Amino acid sequence: MDPYRLPYDIRDALLCLVFLVGIGAGVFAIIRKRQMAGLLTVAGFLLFSVDPIAEMVIFRVITSGYTGDNFDVLNWSYVCISTPAMLLGVVALIAALFIAARPQTSEGASAL
């Protein structure tokens, strides 16, 4: 194991754990009859998980067999994949927060 990659591997493992906990919280919200907030939470954390997956595939799998000196294409492809996924993940989690904070109305009651 390369000692210089160890902090990055630990970071990726912690991110994976946090994303799994977030997805679990979304599933818990779905079970508690907050379907829209739960689905948006699950979608947000799945979109967040695109970044470490893209990093692993691009910089560890593809670059291991890459013999060229120009990594610009790989760097730009990583940015073009991870940035929209992160932004959409943030939007999904903000929307889930607003939906979850909204008071839940009972089906039989009339809203004023």
N, C-alpha and C positions, 0 to 999 in steps of 0.2 A: 504494500500500500504506500502510495506517495504521501509523505507527511505534509506537503503543500496543498494537497486536495482535501485533507481531512476536515478543515473548517467548512468547506463547501459541501462535503458529504453530510456533515452534522446539520448544517443549515437546511439542506434538502430533506433530511429525515424529519426534522422538526416541522418544516412546512407541511410535509405529508401528514404528520400527526394532527396538526392544527386544522388542515383541510378536512380530514376524516371526522374530526370532532364537529366542525361546522356543518358537514353533510348530515351527521347524526342529529344535530340540533334542528336542521330542516325537516328531517324525517319525524322527529319528535313533534314539531309544530304541525305537520300533516296529520299525525295521529290525534293531536289535541283539537282537531277540527278547524285549524287555521290553514287551509289548503293553499291559498294563494301566497301567503307569506312563507309557508314551508317550501313550496315549489320554487319561489324566487330565491330563497336561501340556498337550496340545493343547487340551482342553476348558477348562482354567484360563486359558490365554492368550487363547482366543477370548472367554471371559467378561470378561476384563480389557479387551478391545478394545471392549466395548459402551459403556464410559464415554466415550471420546473421540468415538465415533460419535454417541452420544446428544447430547453437547455440541454437536457440529457441526450436527446436524440441528435441534435445538431452538433453540439460541442464534444460529445463523448463517442457517439457511434459513427457519425459521418466523418468527423475530423480524424478518427483513428486510421482510416484508409486514405485520407486526402494527402497527396504528395506535393501539391502546389504551395506557393508562398503567399498567395493573395487570399486572405480570409474575409475580404469585404462582402462577398456574396453571402457567406454564411452569417456574418454579423448582421447584415441588413435583413436577411430572411428571419433571423431570430427576433429582431425588433419588430418587423412587420407582422409576426405571428403573436408575440406576447403582449404588445401594447394594446391592440384592440380587445384582446381577451381580458386584460386587467381592467380597462376602462368599462367594458360591459359588465364585468363582475362587480365593480364598485357601484354601478348604476342599479344592478339587480339587488344588491344588499341594501342600498339606500331605499329603494322601493319597498323591499320586504320590511324594513324598519318602520316606514311610514304606514304600511298596511297593518303591521302587527300592533302599532301604537294606537290605531284608530279603534274606538270602542266597538265592540261586537254587539250587534242588535239581535234580539231574539226574533225568530221567524213569525211568531204570532202577534207581536206588538206592532203598533203603527207608529211610524216615525213622524215627528212634528216638524 
